Each structure stands twice: as structure tokens, then as C-alpha cells.
Amino acid sequence: MAEEIQKDENAAEVETVAVEAEVAEIKEPVEEKGIIESNLKGDLPEIKAGDVVKVYQKIKDKSKDNKVKERIQIFEGQVLARKHGKGVSATITVRKVIDGIGVEKIFPIHSTSIEKIEVVRSGKTRRSKLYYLRTAKGRKAKLKTVEEKEVE
């Protein structure tokens, strides 16, 4: 009887070792940093809240004869917030006013649909999220521009 219990314990140990090996094989590709780093864009400018940026976004249009054309649409506005760090999931919230109506878009900055991002001018701010600009009117809605120092 003791021999049967010993055999069962050895069989259970062999099964757990096999299952642990399979789990380790599954986890390896997920933890690979090469996949994530390959999707990051390296040519992005330093973007922060208060900057006025132009975001060049690829848009796919379908014509009447079912032909798909790709064009680039420019969205120029003020960055209200930058979220989710500098990784793949990093986003910026850009706001512009069209005919007195505020329009905001959230862009994933490492997306393949974003052609490029240009910083038109930098604004001087003391906070990282500028949501108060949504309700600000007139002079309070303006930010001072940062004058860049020339390096000699």
C-alpha cells in the first residue's frame, strides 16, 4: 500500500513539472521586449501639455466604386494632457475650437495611423493636465509661449 502511495506522489510530481514547463513556454513570448520596442516610434518630438501641435493622421476613404484611397488629415490644436507614460499605450488629448465649438481628439502617439506630429509652439504651464481650458474664456484661455534658448 505504501508503494502505491509513493508511485502516485512520483506521478503527481512528474505531472506538475510538465505543466510548469508548459506554462514557462507560454509566458516567454509575452514578456519579450523586442515586440513592444519595435512598435515604438523613435522620431517623436517632446510633447507636453500646453504645446500647440499638428497631428498628421492617415484616413482611409471609400469611393462609390469601392476603391479605398488613403489621405492625410491634419488636426492642429492645443495639447491638454499626455497620459500613459512613454510606452506603446501613450496618448495625447488635443483640443481646438471650430466655429465656437470645442473639438477634442485623443491620439495614441505610437499608432500606425499617425504619420507624424509637429510641435508648432510650446506653451508655458505649471500643471500637467489643462482641463480647465475647456471652460476658460478670453484672456484666461491663453497660455504664454516658451521662448527657446539658443545653444552656442
KEKE-3310 file (N, C-alpha, C; in steps of 0.2 Angstrom, whole numbers, plus 5000, padded with zeros to 4 digits):
npx = (5004:5010:5019:5011:5006:5018:5021:5010:5013:5025:5021:5012:5021:5029:5019:5016:5028:5029:5018:5022:5033:5026:5019:5029:5034:5024:5023:5035:5035:5026:5033:5043:5053:5056:5046:5037:5046:5048:5037:5037:5038:5052:5055:5048:5043:5047:5033:5022:5010:5001:5007:5006:5001:5003:4994:4997:4986:4983:4969:4957:4948:4933:4927:4914:4914:4920:4933:4948:4955:4969:4972:4980:4975:4976:4976:4976:4979:4978:4988:4980:4982:4994:4995:4998:5011:5027:5026:5019:5006:5004:4996:4989:4979:4971:4965:4954:4946:4932:4922:4917:4914:4921:4932:4938:4951:4958:4973:4983:5000:5009:5003:5000:4993:4995:5004:5014:5019:5020:5027:5021:5021:5027:5019:5019:5017:5010:5005:5001:4989:4978:4964:4956:4955:4945:4933:4937:4937:4941:4955:4960:4960:4971:4988:5005:5019:5033:5050:5063:5079:5094:5107:5124)
npy = (4994:5006:5007:5010:5023:5030:5029:5036:5049:5051:5051:5062:5072:5072:5076:5089:5096:5095:5102:5115:5117:5119:5131:5140:5140:5146:5159:5165:5172:5183:5191:5196:5209:5214:5215:5225:5236:5237:5242:5255:5273:5282:5294:5305:5321:5330:5331:5340:5345:5360:5363:5368:5358:5349:5336:5323:5313:5297:5294:5282:5282:5278:5276:5278:5267:5257:5258:5260:5274:5282:5296:5310:5318:5334:5338:5352:5358:5362:5354:5346:5336:5323:5306:5290:5287:5284:5273:5260:5262:5276:5292:5307:5321:5332:5348:5359:5374:5376:5386:5391:5380:5368:5355:5339:5327:5311:5305:5290:5290:5282:5275:5267:5274:5287:5298:5309:5320:5337:5350:5365:5377:5380:5380:5389:5381:5377:5365:5348:5343:5351:5354:5364:5373:5370:5377:5390:5407:5419:5430:5421:5409:5409:5404:5408:5409:5398:5404:5398:5394:5398:5387:5389)
npz = (5000:5004:4994:4983:4986:4986:4972:4966:4971:4965:4952:4952:4955:4943:4933:4938:4936:4922:4918:4923:4915:4903:4905:4907:4894:4887:4893:4889:4876:4878:4887:4880:4876:4863:4854:4859:4859:4845:4840:4845:4841:4835:4831:4837:4843:4858:4868:4877:4889:4885:4873:4856:4843:4827:4821:4810:4802:4795:4785:4779:4764:4756:4740:4728:4719:4727:4729:4739:4746:4753:4763:4770:4785:4794:4810:4820:4836:4854:4866:4879:4888:4892:4893:4900:4900:4892:4884:4873:4874:4876:4875:4868:4872:4862:4858:4849:4843:4834:4824:4836:4844:4854:4850:4854:4852:4855:4853:4850:4852:4847:4836:4821:4812:4813:4805:4807:4820:4823:4833:4835:4843:4859:4875:4891:4906:4922:4926:4923:4917:4908:4909:4913:4903:4895:4900:4901:4896:4884:4889:4900:4894:4886:4884:4889:4878:4877:4876:4867:4871:4863:4859:4861)
capx = (5000:5014:5022:5006:5006:5024:5021:5006:5016:5030:5017:5010:5027:5031:5014:5017:5034:5027:5014:5026:5037:5022:5017:5035:5035:5018:5025:5041:5034:5023:5037:5048:5053:5058:5040:5035:5051:5048:5031:5038:5041:5058:5056:5043:5046:5045:5026:5019:5003:5001:5010:5001:5004:4999:4994:4995:4983:4981:4962:4955:4941:4930:4924:4907:4916:4923:4941:4950:4960:4972:4974:4982:4971:4979:4972:4980:4976:4982:4988:4978:4985:4998:4993:5000:5019:5030:5026:5015:4999:5004:4991:4989:4972:4972:4959:4954:4939:4930:4916:4915:4913:4927:4933:4944:4953:4963:4978:4988:5005:5013:4999:5002:4988:4998:5010:5019:5017:5024:5026:5021:5024:5026:5016:5022:5011:5013:5002:5002:4983:4975:4957:4952:4955:4938:4928:4940:4935:4945:4962:4961:4961:4978:4995:5011:5023:5040:5055:5068:5086:5099:5113:5130)
capy = (5000:5012:5008:5013:5030:5033:5029:5041:5055:5052:5053:5069:5077:5072:5080:5096:5098:5095:5108:5121:5119:5122:5137:5144:5141:5151:5166:5168:5177:5189:5195:5198:5217:5216:5216:5231:5241:5238:5247:5262:5277:5285:5301:5309:5327:5331:5334:5341:5349:5367:5364:5368:5353:5347:5329:5321:5306:5294:5292:5278:5284:5273:5279:5275:5261:5253:5259:5263:5279:5284:5303:5313:5324:5337:5341:5356:5361:5363:5348:5347:5331:5317:5300:5283:5287:5285:5267:5259:5265:5283:5296:5314:5324:5338:5352:5365:5377:5377:5390:5392:5374:5364:5348:5336:5321:5308:5301:5286:5293:5277:5272:5267:5278:5294:5299:5312:5325:5343:5355:5372:5381:5377:5385:5389:5379:5375:5359:5343:5342:5358:5353:5370:5377:5369:5382:5396:5411:5425:5430:5415:5403:5409:5402:5411:5404:5397:5406:5393:5397:5396:5384:5391)
capz = (5000:5004:4987:4978:4988:4983:4965:4965:4973:4960:4946:4953:4954:4936:4930:4940:4932:4915:4917:4924:4909:4898:4907:4906:4887:4886:4896:4886:4870:4881:4891:4875:4875:4857:4851:4861:4857:4838:4838:4847:4836:4838:4828:4840:4847:4865:4868:4884:4890:4883:4866:4850:4839:4821:4821:4803:4803:4789:4784:4773:4762:4752:4735:4726:4716:4732:4729:4745:4745:4759:4763:4777:4788:4799:4816:4824:4842:4860:4870:4886:4893:4890:4898:4900:4900:4885:4881:4867:4875:4877:4871:4870:4871:4858:4858:4845:4843:4827:4824:4843:4847:4856:4847:4856:4850:4859:4848:4853:4848:4843:4832:4814:4808:4814:4801:4811:4825:4823:4838:4832:4848:4866:4880:4897:4910:4929:4928:4918:4914:4907:4908:4915:4897:4892:4902:4901:4891:4883:4891:4904:4889:4883:4888:4887:4874:4879:4871:4867:4872:4858:4862:4857)
cpx = (5004:5018:5018:5006:5012:5024:5016:5009:5021:5027:5015:5015:5029:5026:5015:5023:5033:5023:5017:5030:5033:5020:5023:5036:5029:5020:5030:5039:5030:5028:5043:5047:5054:5051:5037:5039:5050:5042:5032:5041:5047:5059:5051:5046:5044:5038:5024:5013:5005:5004:5004:5004:4999:5000:4992:4993:4981:4973:4961:4948:4939:4926:4918:4909:4920:4931:4943:4956:4962:4974:4976:4978:4975:4975:4977:4976:4981:4982:4986:4981:4989:4997:4997:5008:5021:5030:5021:5008:4999:4999:4991:4981:4973:4965:4959:4947:4938:4923:4913:4913:4920:4927:4939:4945:4958:4967:4983:4994:5010:5009:5002:4998:4991:5005:5016:5016:5022:5022:5026:5024:5023:5023:5019:5016:5015:5009:5002:4995:4979:4967:4953:4951:4948:4933:4931:4939:4941:4953:4964:4963:4968:4984:5000:5015:5030:5045:5061:5075:5090:5105:5119:5136)
cpy = (5006:5013:5011:5021:5033:5034:5035:5048:5057:5054:5060:5074:5078:5077:5087:5099:5099:5101:5115:5122:5121:5129:5142:5145:5146:5158:5169:5174:5184:5193:5198:5206:5219:5218:5223:5237:5242:5242:5254:5267:5281:5292:5306:5315:5326:5334:5334:5345:5357:5368:5364:5363:5352:5340:5327:5314:5303:5292:5288:5280:5279:5277:5275:5268:5257:5253:5263:5268:5281:5292:5305:5319:5327:5340:5345:5359:5361:5356:5349:5342:5326:5312:5294:5283:5288:5278:5266:5262:5272:5287:5303:5317:5331:5342:5358:5367:5378:5380:5390:5386:5370:5357:5345:5329:5318:5304:5297:5288:5288:5273:5272:5272:5286:5294:5303:5317:5331:5347:5362:5377:5378:5382:5384:5387:5377:5368:5354:5342:5349:5358:5359:5374:5376:5374:5389:5400:5417:5425:5424:5409:5403:5407:5406:5406:5404:5400:5401:5396:5394:5393:5386:5386)
cpz = (5000:4998:4982:4979:4985:4976:4963:4966:4967:4953:4946:4952:4947:4932:4932:4936:4925:4914:4918:4918:4903:4899:4906:4898:4884:4888:4892:4880:4873:4884:4886:4875:4868:4853:4852:4858:4849:4836:4841:4841:4839:4836:4831:4844:4854:4866:4875:4884:4888:4876:4861:4845:4832:4821:4814:4804:4796:4790:4778:4771:4756:4746:4733:4723:4720:4731:4736:4744:4752:4758:4770:4779:4794:4804:4820:4830:4848:4864:4877:4891:4889:4895:4896:4898:4893:4882:4875:4868:4877:4872:4873:4868:4868:4857:4853:4845:4836:4827:4831:4847:4848:4853:4850:4853:4854:4854:4852:4849:4845:4838:4825:4810:4809:4810:4804:4815:4825:4829:4835:4836:4855:4871:4887:4902:4917:4931:4922:4914:4914:4905:4909:4908:4893:4893:4902:4895:4890:4885:4896:4900:4886:4887:4885:4883:4877:4874:4872:4867:4866:4861:4858:4857)
residu = (MET:ALA:GLU:GLU:ILE:GLN:LYS:ASP:GLU:ASN:ALA:ALA:GLU:VAL:GLU:THR:VAL:ALA:VAL:GLU:ALA:GLU:VAL:ALA:GLU:ILE:LYS:GLU:PRO:VAL:GLU:GLU:LYS:GLY:ILE:ILE:GLU:SER:ASN:LEU:LYS:GLY:ASP:LEU:PRO:GLU:ILE:LYS:ALA:GLY:ASP:VAL:VAL:LYS:VAL:TYR:GLN:LYS:ILE:LYS:ASP:LYS:SER:LYS:ASP:ASN:LYS:VAL:LYS:GLU:ARG:ILE:GLN:ILE:PHE:GLU:GLY:GLN:VAL:LEU:ALA:ARG:LYS:HIS:GLY:LYS:GLY:VAL:SER:ALA:THR:ILE:THR:VAL:ARG:LYS:VAL:ILE:ASP:GLY:ILE:GLY:VAL:GLU:LYS:ILE:PHE:PRO:ILE:HIS:SER:THR:SER:ILE:GLU:LYS:ILE:GLU:VAL:VAL:ARG:SER:GLY:LYS:THR:ARG:ARG:SER:LYS:LEU:TYR:TYR:LEU:ARG:THR:ALA:LYS:GLY:ARG:LYS:ALA:LYS:LEU:LYS:THR:VAL:GLU:GLU:LYS:GLU:VAL:GLU)
# end
